Amino acid sequence: MIAALRDELPALPRRTIVRSKRSLMASCAIPLAALLLAGAVDLASISSAEAQSYTYNPRPVRPRPPQTGTDGQMLVQATEVNYDYNNQRVSAVGNVQMFFNGTTVEADRLVYDQNTKRLRAEGNVRMTDATGKITYANMLDLSDDYRDGFVDSLRVDTAEDTRIAASRADRTDGDYNVFQNGVYTACAPCKDDPKKPPLWQVKGARIIHDQTDKMLYFENAQLEFFGVPLAYLPYFSTPDPTVKRKTGFLMPFYTSNTNFGVGFEVPFYWALAPDYDITLTPRITTKQGVLMQTEFRQRLLDGAYQIRAYGISQTDPAAFGTNPGNRTLRGAVDTKGEFALNDKWVFGWEGVLLSDRAFFLDYRLAQYRDSWGTFLNQTTEATSQIYLTGVGNRSYFDLRAIHYLGWAAADIQGQIPVIHPVLDYSKTLDRNIFGGEVSFRTNLTSLSRQTAQFDPITTIANTTGLCANGAIAAMSADTLQGLPSSCLLRGIPGTYTRATAEAQWRRSFTDPYGQIWTPFASVRMDAIDSSISNQPGVSNYLPVGDTQAFRVMPTIGLEYRYPFINVQPWGTTTIEPIAQVIVRPNETYAGKLPNEDAQSMVFDTSNLFSVDKFSGYDRVEGGGRANVGIQATTQFDRGGAINVLFGQSYQLFGQNSYAVRDITNTGLDSGLATARSDYVGRVSYSPNSTYKFTTRARLDEATLAVNRFEAEASASFNRWSVSMIYGSYAAQPDLGFLTRRQGILTTGSVKVASNWVVSGGARWDLEANRINQYIVGAGYVDDCFVMAVNYVTGYSYANYGTTPTLNHSVMLQIGLRTIGMSAMQQSVSGASSGVFSQ
């Protein structure tokens, strides 16, 4: 890898004009001609008596004058320049520096021999090319045209922080550098002991660097860690560190599975052009034949896209039994892309087309794996969508259409909605109106579903499958009347479209007493059109057939805050009473319309002062309401702070939207269904940047029983960090949670050395009194090497199972910078394993 020796310096001319200066300078600057003998004076015609020597006092540090450009001028500096006319040699001795076209050569001695037409640098040679690559040697010898030569006792440091050392390097044809007994590594030398072997290195009897194709070839190579050989390869090759894209074979891949047996693949990467490439990956399996995989990628000026295709003709389809994989021809195509229309607008898509929905799971393909390349955190659905997004200074626009394909056996495709489309737009005006800020937001959602989706909320439903579509179809009319008390209707069959537009105005001002008054007003309009299929049980929740509805929700309100500030020698405390009054009519069509996007309802301090506490658009809060609370914050002068917030919400008049049953019982058991809500509170304490403690609670308004409690603590030091979250949640029978839930989630990591980290985490189900998920691992990371080992438990779907099972797996990830990165996962409780590369 001595690319600095190719084409950086010109061929040596034979004549020179000698220009010299006698001065008291510690070094002299000599033009290109003075050293390379390329002027009007013919050295052969000068007698030995005319030989001259100029000597100057040396300086301890070599000066670095500005390097010349690419105009062919060379600058040489040295302590002493000798002319030997008899032997036709010119030598520069002592702190020699030569600059040419961005390349610098430093040495103790530099000699040009006109007879042999070679330039020799001797002693502590250091050559730095324009790219930053540094070549060290005891002696550097180049031919007259700089194409051929050799370097003894060489070390090369590249701008990519890689290094090659060799006992000898030969350069031939100007394109090949051959390192004899070479060593290659991407690790920096030890600062305390530079002679100590690096963390990893590859030794080869010969290392050949093809500078034209930018490839490194290793012969009789062995991989060493800390100087200990661990692997032997008779031959292998890799692109040199300057290459970002290179045609060739990638790291091999191994995997195994009960249905396809053992699979082995070696991807072939083909860099067709600077802007596009293709990767061909045939996987040879022992049971099902060859699975062909192809990926095409292209990057354009304003974006990029990719297309992947998979296909196999299975030799033993019966191995999949009654599952969807029992067919001869199987395959898939997926694609994604994104393009910037301008600096504010982005257009993109992703799409998946499968022969059968179990294909990705059965063959453990890329869509199934997570970023680790493992099978623990799999996705269980394929998303196809097209979108247009725009972001302005104070505005946002997003339009997309989405199709989900569920590939777990528990998924019923007809129950998964197709969204066509969903649109969100929001904007805040740049100027105030009536002294206040005005903003707008709109949402359009249109979706369709083929089959109704029911979820159980009683013990009987959980044990007998009462809420399955087939069971509901077999019910009598009398039984169907009580269906809403046993099942939730999570998704309606048919089509549903809602358009929402809302305008908001808000202004804050402070009176002479320091009180902060914030009046606000808004008006929201919803237009709804639904066509609900008359499937068994659906009419017990909503009217079937076509329904059109229009609702308007005008809102006015006032928020009041009065902060009291107390300053003490130890810190500052602010106590702030907060009150909010909201006036509006009742929710129109409460509980009588589909609810697709507002099914999540958690009442705590985060939404105590929200004007509308529903999470989506399909429900809208109505009736008069007051939200009150008090907040106290203390900031300590020596660091640290504590914040406390406590409050309650009151239904002042009208209908309480959270007490109205809808098809999903959203709002019930939330703490807001009564006229006086549950109490909510939060305490957050940070004594310094190391520790943080937070608790959140919801207490029953009548009995002060704890309906919801969370406590979180974390600590982070220089070498270790730990966090713990405890959660306890009361039963919510209207939502299907029949018993109290409580558990602890802990995570922690310890930096046991400068590059070593040990980490772990566990989740403990306190009701079942067992740990149901945990991870323990260790990792090493530095500038040239990555290694991580983890033992993980988690739930996953195995072989298209109907329910997730608890798997125990060991994961190993190893990465050698510039060589490659791979990961291996072995299940210790199942039949699947794999090795992946990146």
N, C-alpha and C positions, 0 to 999 in steps of 0.2 A: 504494500500500500504506500508507494512512494510517488504518488501522483505529482508531487511538487517537482519531481525531476523531469516531467514531461512538458515540453513546450513553454515552460515559464522563462527560460533563458535562451538567448539566440545562439546560433552557431558561432564558434570562435573565429574571428577574422585573423588575418596573418600579418597585417601591417598596422602601424599606429603612429600618431603624432604624440610625442612625449611632452607633457606639460608638468612641471614640478615647481614647488614653492619651498623656499627655506623660510621657516618661521618658528616661533616658539609654541605653536599649537601642539596639543597633546596627540592629535591625530591629523592625518591629511586626507582631503577629499580628492580623489583621482577620477577623471572622467573615464567612461567605458574604454576609450581607445588606449589610455595609459596602461591599463592592466592587460587588455586582450590583444595588444600589438597589431593594431589595424589602422595604421596611418601612413604618412609619407616616408617615414624612416624605415629602411630595410635593415632589420637587426643583423642579418648575415653579413652586411658590409661594414659593420662597426667592429673595430678591434677590441681585444680584451682590455687594453689600457684605458679605453674609454668607459669601462664599466663604472658605475657610480652606486653609492649607497647613501640613503638619507635616513637618519635615525632621530627619533623624537622620544621625549620622556613619556612613559606610559601613564594612563589614568586608571584608577581602580575600577571604574564602572564604564562600560561601553556606551558611548552616546548613541542616540537613535534620532538622526535627522529625518525630516519628513521624506517618505518614500516617493519616488518619482512616479509619474503616470505611466501610460502605455505608449509613450512616444518613442520607445526604443533607447532612451538614455539610461545609462547605468552609472551608479555611484558606488565607489569603493573607498572605505576608510580603513586605515591600519596604523599601527605604531611605527612600522618600518617597511619600506618598499625597496627591494633589491632587484637590479637588472643584471643578469648574467648573459652577456652578448655572445660569448663563446659557445655556450650550451643552448642558446636560444630559449632561455627561461626567464620568466618574471615571477617574483614571489612577493607576497604581502605577508608580513609577520607581526604578530602581537595584536590582540583585540581586533581581528579582522571582521569587517562588516561589508557585505555587498548587497545593494538594493537594485532590483530591476522588476518592473511591471508587477508590483505588489508582493514580490517574493524577496525574502531576506535570508542571506546565508551568513552565519557567524561561525568563526573557527579561530584556532590559534595560528594557523598558517594556510595560505592559499597560494597554489603554484600552478602556472600555466606552462606546459611544455609544447613548443611549436612543432617539434619533431614528431612526437607521438599524438599531437592534436588532442590532448586530454587536459582537463581541469581537475585538480585534486585539492580537496579541503581536508586538512589534517588536524586532529586534536580538538576534542570537545565541540564537534560539529553540531550545529543546530540550524535547520533550514525550515522557515515558516512560509507557506505559500499564501496566496491571496484568500483562500477559503478558511484559513486559520489552522490548517493541518501542520503539525510540527514533526519534523524528522530529526532524531538524535543519532549520532554515529561517532565512532572514533576516526573513521576515514571514509570519505566520499569521493568516488572517482567517476567521472563522466567523460564520454567521448566528445569529439569536436562538435557534433550536431545535437548533443544532449539527448539522444534517443537511447543509447545503450550505456550501460555502466553497472557498477556494483557498489554496495555499501557494506562495510564490515562493522560488526558489533552495533547493530541498528536498533532503534526504537522509534516508532511512529505514534504520535498523538494527534488525533483528528479533531476537527471542530465539533464532532458529534460525541466527544468524550470517549472514544474507543482507542485501544492501544494495541500495537503489534510490535513484538520484539523478536529478533532473530540473530543468529551468529553471523549470518551473511545473507545479503539480498542481491539478486541479479536482475538487471533490467534489460529486456530484449525487445527489439522492434518498436520501441517507444510506447508499447501498450501493455506489456506484461511485466509484473514484478513477482519474482519467485523468491520466497523467504525460506531459507534452509533452517530446519530445526526451529520453526516459528512458534510463537505463542500469541494467541488472540484473546482479548478480554475487553469488556465494557465497564470494568470496575476501576475506580481510582486507586492508586497505590496508597498503602498505609502511610500516614503522615509521620508516625513515630518510627516506623521501620520500613523504608521504601523497598528493601530487599525481601520483605515478607511476601509469600504468595498471596495473590488476590483471592477474594471470596470464591470466584470461579474463573476458570480459564480453559481454553481449548488449545491443546498442544498438537502440532502436526509435524510429521517428517518434512513435509513441504506444504506451504500455504501459497497458493497462486492467486494473485490479484489481477483480474482482467479489467483494465481501466476503460476499455471501450464498452464492454457489456456491463461493467460495474458489478462484477461477481467475485466472490471469494470461494476458492476450492480448497478443501482440506484433504490431505492424503495421510492415511494411517494416524487418524486423529483420536485423541482421548480427552474426555471431559473430566476436569479435576475440580474438586472443592477443597479449598485451603491446602492445595498441593497434593491432595490424595486422589488418585484416579478412581472414578466411579463408573465410567462407561467408556466403551471402545467402539469406534466406528471406522471401518476401513476407508470409507470415502463419504463425504457429504459436502454440500455447497449451500451458500446463502448469499443474498444480495449484500453488497457492501453498505456500510451505515448511511451513505449519502442517498441511497435509493429509497424512495417511498412506495413505488409501485414497480413490480418486476415479474415478468412471466416465469412460471415455474411451479413446482410442486410445493404444497403447504404441509404443515404438520399432520401426521396421520391421525386417524380417529378410530376408536374402538368402542363398541357397545354390545350389550347382550340383552336378550329379552326372551321370554318363554315362547312367544308366538313366532318370531322370525329367527330365533337362535342367536348365533354369534354374527355380528356385522363388523366389517372392516372397510375403511375407505381412506383414500389419499386424494385430497382435493387438488385440482390443477387450476392454477390462476393464470389467466391469459390477459395481459395488458394490451388490448387491441389498439388503443390510441390514448393520447394524453387525457381525453375526457370520458372515455368509456372502457369497460372491461367486462370479462365474463369468467365465471368460476364453474368448472365441471366437477361434479363429485359423485362418481358411481360408488354405491355401497353394495358390497358383495355379502350376502347373508347365506347362512348354511341351510335354512329351511325354505325361504321364499324366493330365492333368486337374486337378481340385481335390481336395486332401487336406484334409478337415475335422478340426479338433482342438478339443476342448472340455475345459475343466478347471473343476471345481466344488470349492470349499473351504468348510469351515465350522469355526468355533472355538466350542466349548461351554465351560461353566464348568470342566469337569474334563479337557478335552483337545481334540483337533482331528482332522479327517480330510479326505481329498481323494479325488476320483475324476476320472480323465482317460480320455477316449475319443477314438479316432482311426478314420477310415474314408475309403476312396477306391474309386471305380469306375474302374479303370485303362483308359485308351483304347488303350494299346499294351502288353499283357502280354507279347508275344513279345520285347520288349526285354530281358527277364530270362533269355532262353534256357532252359536246362534247370534253372535254379535254382528254389527254392520260390516266388519272386515271380511266376512265370508263371501268373497267375490273374487273373480280372477283379475280383472283390471282395476287398479286403484291409482289415484293421483290427486294432484292439487295444483292450483296456480294462485299466487298471491303477489300483490304489487302495492307500492306506496310511492308517493312523491310530493314535493312541495316546491312552489315557485313564488318568488317575490314579484308582484306586479309593479310595485314601486316601493318607496321607503315606508309606506303605511299599510299596504294591502298584501296579503298572502293567500295564495290559492293552493289547495292540496287535496290528496285523496289517499285512501288505503282500501284494498279490497281482497277478498279471499273467495275462492271457488274450489269446492271439495267434491270428490266422487262420493264420499261418505263421511259423516261427521266424526268418525273415530280414527280417521287416517293419521292425523298428526299425533294423537296419543299412542296409537299402536306402534309407530315407528320413531317416536321420540324426536320429532323434527324441531326446527328452529322456532316455529311459532309456539311450541309447547314449553320450551325451556326458558328460564329466566336468565338474567345477565351472568349468573355463575355458570350457566350451561348445565344446571342440575335439574332434577325432577321434583324437588321439594316444593317450590313455589310456582307450580304450573298455572298457566292460564287455562280456563275451561270454556272459553268462548272465542269465536273469531269475530272481529269487528270490521265491517266494510262501511266506509263513509266518504263523503265528499264535502269539502268545506271551503268557505271564504271568510277571512278574518281581516278586520281593519282596526287599527289603533291610532287615535288622534291625540292631541294634547290633553283634551278633557272629554274624550268620547271613545266608545268601543262598539264594534259591530262584529257579530258572528252568526253565520248562516251555515247550517249543515244538515245533511240527510244521513241517517244511520240505519244499518241493518246488522243485527246480532245473530250469530249462529252458535247455539250451544252444542257442545260435543260431549258433555257428560251424560251418562245414561239416565240420570235423574232429570235431565232437561226435557221438557216437552216443547218442541219448536213452535207449535201453534200458540203457546202461552207467552212467547217472547215478542215484545212489540217491535214493529217496524216504524221508525220515526221518519216522517216525510212532510215537511222538514221541521227543524226547530231554529228559531231566529231570536237573537238577543241584541238589543241596541240600547245604549245609554249615552246621555250627553249632559254636560253641565255648561250652562251659558257663561260666556266670558264676562258679561256685564251684569250688574245687579238690577233687580226690578223691585221697586218700593224698598230699596235698601237691603234686600235679602238675596240669597243665592237661589237660583232656579235650575232645576234639573228635570230631565225626562228619562223614562225607560219604557221599553216595549218588549213584549215577548209574544212569539207565535209558535204554538206547538200543535202538530198534527201527527197522529199515530194510528196504527191499526193493529189488531190482534185477532187471530182466528178462533182461539179457544179461551174460555174464561179460566182465570187462575184463582183457585181458592187456597187458603191457608188455615190450618186448624188452630183453635184457641181453647180447646178443652181437652181433658185427659182422654175422654172417649175417642175424640178425633185423632189424637196422637197414636192410640193403640189399635184402632180398627180401620184406619184409612177412610173415615167418614167423609172427609173433604175431597177425596179423589173424584174426578169428573164422572167416572163410571159409577161410583157409589151414589153420587147425587142424582144421576139419571135414573137410578132404580128406586129412588125414594117416592113415597106416596105424597099426595098433596098436603096432607096434614103434617107430615114430617118436615116438608119443605118450609112450612110456616115458621118453624123454630130454627131454621138453618142459620140466620144471622147471629144467634147466640152461640153457635158452635164453630162457625167458620167466618173468616174474613174474605172479602172479594178483593184481592190484590190487583187484579187487572180485568177490565171489561172486554168482552168479545165485540168486535165491530170496529168502527172508526170513531175517532174523537178529535175535534179541532177546537182550539181556544186561542183567541187573540186578545192581548192585554196591552193597554196603554195607560201610563200614569205620569202625572206632572206633580212636582213637589216644589214647595217654596219654604225657605227657612231663613230666619234672621236672628242674630244674637246682639244684645247690647247690655251694657252695665250701667246701673243707675248710680247716683252720687254716694249711696251707702255701700256700694260694692256688690250688690245683688245682681246676678246674671239672669236675664229674662230671654227666653228663646221661643217666640211664637213660630208655629209652623202650620202649614196647610197643604193638602194634597187632594187630588181627585183621580180615581182609578175607574176604568171602564173595562169590562170583559164581555166579549161576544163568544158564545159557545154553541157549537153544533155537534151533536153526537147521533150516531146511528148504531144502536145496541142490538146485537143479535139475540133472538129469543131462545137461548140455550137453557137447559135445565138448571133451576135454582136462581138464575140471574134476576128474574122478575121479582124475587123476594127482597132485592136490594134496591133496584132502580127500575123505572119504567123502560120497557124495551121499545124498540122502534126508533123513529126519528124524533129528536128533541132539539129545539133551538131556545136559547136563553140569552138574555142580556141583563147585566147587572152593573150598577154604578155605586161606588163607595166614596162619597166625599168625606173628608176628615179635616178637622181643625183641632189644634191643641196648643198647649203652652207648657214649656219646661222651665223650672225654676231651680236655681242653685245659689247658695249663699255661703261661700267659703270663708271660714274663720281661720286666721293664721296666728299661731303662737310661736314666738322665737325664744329659745332657751339656750344657755351656754352649750348644751350637749346636742342641739339640733333644732329642726323646724317641724312643727306639726300643723297640718291643715285638716280641719274638720269641715265637711261639706254636706249639708242636708240637700237632698234632691227630691223634687216632686214633679210629676208629669201628669197632666190631665188631658184626656183625649175624648173628643165628642164626635160621634158618627152614628149613622143608623144601623139597624140590624143587618146581619149578613143575609143577603138574598139567596134563596134556594139552598139554605144551609143543610147539608147532609143529603141533598137530593140530586147532586150532580156527581159525575165521576171524579175520582181523586187519584191522579197518576203520579204527581210530583211533590205532594205535600204530606207524605206518609210518615216522615220522621219528625218527632216532637219531643224535645228535651228542654225543660224549663230550668234555668239556672241564672247566675248573675250575668252571664254573657248576653242574654236577651231580655233581662228585666226591664230595661228602658227602650226596648224595640217597639215601634208603633204597631207593627204586625209581627207576631211571634211565630206564625206558620213558616215552614221552611221553603215552600214553593208557591206557585201561583194558583193552583186549583182550589185552594181554600183561601178565604180572606177574613180577617178578624173584624167583627162588628160589635156594636154596642158601646156605651160609654165606659171608659176604664180610667183608673188612676194607678200609677206606678210610683211608689214612694220608697225612699231608702236613705241611708246615710253612709258616707264614705269618709274614711280617715286615713291620712298618709303622713308618716313621720320619716323625715330624712335626717339621719344622724351625721353630725359634722365629721366624725371619724370614719365615715363610710357605712354603708348599709341602709336599708329602708324597710319599712313595714307598711302594708296596705290592707285595709279592712273595708269590706262592703257588705251591707246587710239591708234587706228590703223585702217588700211584699207588694202584690198586685191586687187591685180591687175591681170587681165588676160593679159599676155605678148604676147603670140602668140598661134596659133592653135585654136582648137575648145573649147569653154567654156562648160564643161560638165553640169554645172548648168543651162544653157540656153536651154538644149535639153529636149524636152518633152518625157517622157516615159509613161508607162501605168498608173502611179500614179501621174504624174506631179511633182515628187520629184526634188527639186532644184528651181523650179519656185517660184516667190514671196518670195525667201529666202534672198534677198539682195546680192546674188552672181551672179545673172544671167547677169549682165552687165559687161563691160570691167573694169570699176572702181566700186568696191563694195560699199555698204553702209558703213558708218563709224560706228565702234563699240567702246564702251567705258565702263569703270567700275571705280567706286570710292568706296573705302572701308575705313572706319574710325572707329577705336576703341580707344577712349580716355583712357579707362582702361578696366579691366575685367568685368565691369558692363554693359557697353553700347557697341553696335555695330551697325553701319549703313553701308548699301551697296546699291548702285544703279548701274543698268546695262541699257544700251540703245543702240539702233541701229537707226541711223539717215539716211534719204534719201540722197544719194550722191549729187543730183542736187538741191533739195529744202531744205534740212536739216529738213524736216518733220519727226516727231517721228514715226517710223514704229514699234518700239518695245521698251517698257520701263518697268522696274521693280525697285521698291524701297522697301527695307526691313530694318526694324529697330527692335532692340530687347534690352531689359534691364532685368537684373537679379540681384535682391538684396537678402538679407538674408531671407526676408519674402514674397517677391512677385516677379513675373516675367511677362513680357508682350512682345508680338511680333506682328508686323503688316507687311503684304506684299501687296503692290499695284501693279497691273499689267495692262498695256494698250497695246493692240495689234491691229495693223492696219488690215484692210480687206485683205484677201488673196483669191481672187475669183478663181484662178486656183486650189486651194485646197479645195474649197467648203465653205470657210468662207467669206460670202458676206458683212458683216458689221464689224465695229470695235468692239472689245471685251475689256471690262475693268471691274475690280472688286477689292474688298479689302477682304483680309482674315486676321482676327485678332484672337489671342489666348491670354489667360492670366490666371494666377493663383495667389492666395493670401493665405499665411499661416496665418490664423487668430489666431491660437493658436499653441501650441507646436505640437499637433497632428492633427489639423484641417486644411484642405485645401479647398478653394473654387476656382473653375476653370470655364472657359467658352470659347467659340469661336463662330465666326460668319463669314459667307461669304456673301458679299453684291455685287450683280450684279448691277453695276452702269448704264449700258445701259438700263436695265429693271427697274431700280430704286426700287429694292426690295431686302430684305434679303431672300435668298433661302435655306440656311442651317445654323443651329446654334445648339449649345450645351451649357447647363448650368448645373453645378453640384457641389456637395460638397462631401467631403470624410474625413473619420477619419481612421488613421492607427497608431497602436502601436504594441508592442511586442506580444499581445495576441488577438487583435480584429481588424477587418477590416470592414468598412462600406462605401459605396459610393452610392450616389443618383444622377442621371443624367436625365435631360430632353433633348431629342435629336430629331432633325428633320433630315430626310434623305430619299433618294430615294431607293425603293426596289420593287421587283416583288411580287405581292400578288396573291395567288391562280393561279399561272401560267398565269399571265396577259401578254398581248402582249407588253405593255409599262410600264416603272417604274412609280410609283406614289409616291407622297410626303407623308410620314408618320410621325406622331408625337407620340413619345413613351416616357414612363418613365421607367427607369431602376433602380433597387435596388440590391445591392450586399452586403451580410453580411457574415462574416467569423469569427468563433470562433476557435482559434487554438486548435488542438487536438480533437475537436468535429466534425467540418465539415464546409464547405463553400457552400453557395447557392446564386443564383441570380434569380431575378424575372424581367420580362419585361411585361409591359402592354401598348398596343397600345391605344392611345386616339383618333385615327382617323380611326381605322379599327377594324376587328373582331378577330384578333389573340392576344393571350397572352400566357404567359408561366412562369413556375418556374423551375429552373434548379439547380442541385447540383453538387458539385465536392468533 
